[in-house]
Amino acid sequence: MADERGRTLAEKVWDAHTVRRGEGAEPDLLYIDLHLVHEVTSPQAFDGLRLAGRQVRRPDLTIATEDHNVPTVDIDLPIADPVSRTQVDTLRRNCKEFGVRLHPMGDAEQGIVHVIGPQLGLTQPGTTVVCGDSHTSTHGAFGAMAFGIGTSEVEHVLATQTLPLRPFKTMAINIEGTVGESVTAKDIILAVIAKIGTGGGQGYVLEYRGSAIESLSMEARMTICNMSIEAGARAGMIAPDETTFAYLEGRPHAPQGADWDAAVADWRELRTDDDAVFDAEVHLDANELTPFVTWGTNPGQGLPLGAAVPDPTAIPDENERFAAEKALSYMDLQPGTPLREIAVDTVFLGSCTNGRIEDLRAAAGVLQGRTVSEGVRMLVVPGSMRVRKAAEDEGLDRIFTSAGAEWRQAGCSMCLGMNPDQLQPGERSASTSNRNFEGRQGKGGRTHLVSPLVAAATAVRGTLSSPEDLN
Amino acid sequence: MEPFTKHTGVGVPLRRSNVDTDQIIPAVYLKRVSRTGFEDGLFAAWRGDEQFVLNQEPFNRGSVLVAGPDFGTGSSREHAVWALMDYGFRVVISARFADIFRGNAGKQGLVAAQCEQADVELLWKLLENEPGTEVTVDLAEKTVRAKDFVATFQIDDYTRWRLLEGLDDIALTLRHADEIASFEGQRPSWKPVTTPLAAS
């Protein structure tokens, strides 16, 4: 009997939020616990509400911040780009009109939407979290069902606090073992994406499991879940455990007192049952992983740092070969060049993937007593104003500036270059962000995705490097 | 949303896989707060190249895009769908679509027709050998036709029904307002709310 079979973590969270089951081809109606809003994907949704004479059903389950467009310098001045300014002003007007809590530029709680949700304790195990941003998968690190949506769905959630959806398929990503020195969560997820491909997760929610995942901090788990979308997945999840509870306890919006006890009792049930069956399973050996970097123009085109630029003529599949040729041409790379010899102009440390305090600590540990290579520009952009303040309290900002890096205000910044932080045509970056798409960081810019440790070491040597290369 | 039953228009071969939404519309074009006018951002980086397919007659008048696998990956930006539709596209054909893009397309009335890659290859050859060939996409019978070429495509039945009827998703959901309210009444009291905390 299907009913007697155990359930996966994803199925448990889904079932607990099903307002009504769809009949036949009809989707289920899923209740949304938390809706995160930012300035880029919401203006047309609020317009839609106004046109239809609808209200925000649950402003108390909705929170907004300004992150994609905001400059990371001179934030006390009006935004110089008039179009960006209009978009930010529009969010402010909409939040005021519809009663949505907003953390604007300069506010102590402002930051990248996926950094502030967990930081405030709003992202909790077993919740459903959506945002008009594909990296919403980040919140799955807490055992939440969290996924990115388009603007029509943003409007749908604002109006109804629900979404009509078919259940996602489930895929287990089993990672056993212990990672070596200088191997981080970023290297793990880049290796996963290289293994299953940018379309490998389509239609699935990925559950990351195994001893290598259980030993990770919450911040590292967020890095992993964050990039689930780069494997094409709807969401990524990790079962909550003591690490999760310890991170949440005492956060501003975490339950308190008897509520905390009730919540933790509930959260402890959020594990995949032993007899549950995943629709697909993938295995990875953590012991074999080394620092991983991308060479191409999608996040699946990655290799260990010790490898060389691949030779497209050796790729049997015609479409993949053609894609690799196009990527190498765009990236201006020659087959056979050792990845360690690739010189960069810019190093970007930040983003919803790697802009949290542990990421800054890791990079600062490498940069302490060292200097950024001549001719290399390094931008350090904290994921939130809270992260920025914590870093300053620890003196990390002085390590970065002494090394010659630029210490910036919080935002999405050069991850997608909607603000002035962009690559110039032909410039090459080592970036701790999540996408190496053509032009992502600025028209004609070339991006290599790396971990914070590799970013810092690369800044010092000027070519793609791991900390061991500095000794 | 306008109902969609059948569409015929010039087919455009886009021989690329992994066309991410940053390629469909770069981030600098996402700053508008209106719902229209995104056609200038469509494939903006590629349109600088005069060899690019949309810079050539008669493909610049196309309305059925035939693309490689993994179309619409990456960012959730619905602007990608708006840019395609504002330019004049009504259908995208591909062997694999990214989930969020497919969802966004379905909300806006852009048909994301999933065909076998072998059929995509046949269509590419046909459209390249005979530029201007019209492609007919019939949503009721789930077929793609061009000259002698006929193939079926996949689309989920619910999206297909909504597109055929031109139905508004929010209105459909609001028919279940009572069930939503009843669900809300049973949520645990410790679930988080975003209401600002009192200053301590």
Boltz contact constraints between the chains, C-beta under 6 A:
constraints:
  - contact:
      token1: [A, 19]
      token2: [B, 179]
      max_distance: 6.0
  - contact:
      token1: [A, 19]
      token2: [B, 180]
      max_distance: 6.0
  - contact:
      token1: [A, 19]
      token2: [B, 183]
      max_distance: 6.0
  - contact:
      token1: [A, 20]
      token2: [B, 176]
      max_distance: 6.0
  - contact:
      token1: [A, 20]
      token2: [B, 179]
      max_distance: 6.0
  - contact:
      token1: [A, 25]
      token2: [B, 157]
      max_distance: 6.0
  - contact:
      token1: [A, 25]
      token2: [B, 158]
      max_distance: 6.0
  - contact:
      token1: [A, 26]
      token2: [B, 158]
      max_distance: 6.0
  - contact:
      token1: [A, 27]
      token2: [B, 158]
      max_distance: 6.0
  - contact:
      token1: [A, 31]
      token2: [B, 183]
      max_distance: 6.0
  - contact:
      token1: [A, 33]
      token2: [B, 191]
      max_distance: 6.0
  - contact:
      token1: [A, 40]
      token2: [B, 30]
      max_distance: 6.0
  - contact:
      token1: [A, 43]
      token2: [B, 33]
      max_distance: 6.0
  - contact:
      token1: [A, 44]
      token2: [B, 35]
      max_distance: 6.0
  - contact:
      token1: [A, 60]
      token2: [B, 193]
      max_distance: 6.0
  - contact:
      token1: [A, 60]
      token2: [B, 194]
      max_distance: 6.0
  - contact:
      token1: [A, 60]
      token2: [B, 195]
      max_distance: 6.0
  - contact:
      token1: [A, 63]
      token2: [B, 194]
      max_distance: 6.0
  - contact:
      token1: [A, 83]
      token2: [B, 31]
      max_distance: 6.0
  - contact:
      token1: [A, 84]
      token2: [B, 31]
      max_distance: 6.0
  - contact:
      token1: [A, 87]
      token2: [B, 31]
      max_distance: 6.0
  - contact:
      token1: [A, 87]
      token2: [B, 33]
      max_distance: 6.0
  - contact:
      token1: [A, 90]
      token2: [B, 33]
      max_distance: 6.0
  - contact:
      token1: [A, 101]
      token2: [B, 194]
      max_distance: 6.0
  - contact:
      token1: [A, 101]
      token2: [B, 196]
      max_distance: 6.0
  - contact:
      token1: [A, 122]
      token2: [B, 192]
      max_distance: 6.0
  - contact:
      token1: [A, 124]
      token2: [B, 192]
      max_distance: 6.0
  - contact:
      token1: [A, 133]
      token2: [B, 76]
      max_distance: 6.0
  - contact:
      token1: [A, 134]
      token2: [B, 75]
      max_distance: 6.0
  - contact:
      token1: [A, 134]
      token2: [B, 76]
      max_distance: 6.0
  - contact:
      token1: [A, 148]
      token2: [B, 76]
      max_distance: 6.0
  - contact:
      token1: [A, 148]
      token2: [B, 100]
      max_distance: 6.0
  - contact:
      token1: [A, 150]
      token2: [B, 76]
      max_distance: 6.0
  - contact:
      token1: [A, 150]
      token2: [B, 78]
      max_distance: 6.0
  - contact:
      token1: [A, 150]
      token2: [B, 104]
      max_distance: 6.0
  - contact:
      token1: [A, 151]
      token2: [B, 78]
      max_distance: 6.0
  - contact:
      token1: [A, 152]
      token2: [B, 107]
      max_distance: 6.0
  - contact:
      token1: [A, 156]
      token2: [B, 169]
      max_distance: 6.0
  - contact:
      token1: [A, 156]
      token2: [B, 170]
      max_distance: 6.0
  - contact:
      token1: [A, 159]
      token2: [B, 170]
      max_distance: 6.0
  - contact:
      token1: [A, 160]
      token2: [B, 173]
      max_distance: 6.0
  - contact:
      token1: [A, 162]
      token2: [B, 180]
      max_distance: 6.0
  - contact:
      token1: [A, 198]
      token2: [B, 18]
      max_distance: 6.0
  - contact:
      token1: [A, 198]
      token2: [B, 70]
      max_distance: 6.0
  - contact:
      token1: [A, 198]
      token2: [B, 73]
      max_distance: 6.0
  - contact:
      token1: [A, 199]
      token2: [B, 70]
      max_distance: 6.0
  - contact:
      token1: [A, 199]
      token2: [B, 96]
      max_distance: 6.0
  - contact:
      token1: [A, 202]
      token2: [B, 99]
      max_distance: 6.0
  - contact:
      token1: [A, 234]
      token2: [B, 99]
      max_distance: 6.0
  - contact:
      token1: [A, 252]
      token2: [B, 197]
      max_distance: 6.0
  - contact:
      token1: [A, 253]
      token2: [B, 192]
      max_distance: 6.0
  - contact:
      token1: [A, 255]
      token2: [B, 190]
      max_distance: 6.0
  - contact:
      token1: [A, 259]
      token2: [B, 190]
      max_distance: 6.0
  - contact:
      token1: [A, 262]
      token2: [B, 190]
      max_distance: 6.0
  - contact:
      token1: [A, 263]
      token2: [B, 190]
      max_distance: 6.0
  - contact:
      token1: [A, 298]
      token2: [B, 18]
      max_distance: 6.0
  - contact:
      token1: [A, 319]
      token2: [B, 17]
      max_distance: 6.0
  - contact:
      token1: [A, 323]
      token2: [B, 17]
      max_distance: 6.0
  - contact:
      token1: [A, 416]
      token2: [B, 27]
      max_distance: 6.0
  - contact:
      token1: [A, 418]
      token2: [B, 27]
      max_distance: 6.0
  - contact:
      token1: [A, 437]
      token2: [B, 20]
      max_distance: 6.0
  - contact:
      token1: [A, 437]
      token2: [B, 22]
      max_distance: 6.0
  - contact:
      token1: [A, 439]
      token2: [B, 26]
      max_distance: 6.0
  - contact:
      token1: [A, 439]
      token2: [B, 45]
      max_distance: 6.0
  - contact:
      token1: [A, 440]
      token2: [B, 22]
      max_distance: 6.0
